[in-house]
Amino acid sequence: MSFGLYIVGFIVLIVGLAYGAHLAHVPNQWIGVGAIVLVGLGILKAVTHTRQRDPT
């Protein structure tokens, strides 16, 4: 459940940043590139943050 919340929060962040970049007249191709990179980083952070540790 926390993985889903983390991803939803990160997507809201990405949408906000993309909208701000659009208002700043950043070219759409660079907004797309930034969004793709941020989605990848968000997934990596969500997995590492919510992953269960192996008992040793």
C-alpha positions in Angstrom: 0.0 0.0 0.0 2.8 2.5 0.8 4.3 1.8 -2.6 1.2 3.0 -4.3 1.0 6.1 -2.2 4.6 6.9 -2.9 4.1 6.5 -6.6 0.9 8.6 -6.6 2.7 11.4 -4.6 5.6 11.3 -7.0 3.3 11.5 -10.1 1.6 14.5 -8.5 5.1 16.1 -8.1 6.0 15.3 -11.7 2.7 16.8 -13.1 3.3 20.0 -11.1 6.9 20.3 -12.3 5.8 19.6 -15.9 3.1 22.3 -15.7 5.5 24.8 -14.2 8.0 24.0 -17.1 5.1 24.5 -19.6 4.3 27.9 -18.1 8.0 28.8 -18.3 7.9 28.0 -22.0 10.3 25.0 -21.9 10.0 23.0 -25.1 7.7 20.0 -24.9 10.4 17.5 -25.9 12.4 18.5 -22.8 9.4 18.4 -20.5 8.8 14.8 -21.8 12.4 13.8 -21.2 12.4 15.2 -17.7 9.1 13.5 -16.9 10.4 10.1 -18.1 13.6 10.5 -16.1 11.6 11.5 -13.0 9.2 8.5 -13.4 12.3 6.2 -13.5 13.8 7.8 -10.4 10.4 7.7 -8.6 10.0 4.0 -9.3 13.6 3.2 -8.1 13.1 5.3 -4.9 9.7 3.7 -4.2 11.0 0.2 -4.6 14.1 0.8 -2.4 12.0 2.7 0.2 9.2 0.1 0.5 11.3 -3.0 0.0 11.3 -5.5 2.9 14.7 -6.3 4.3 15.8 -9.9 4.2 16.3 -11.3 7.8 19.9 -12.3 8.3 
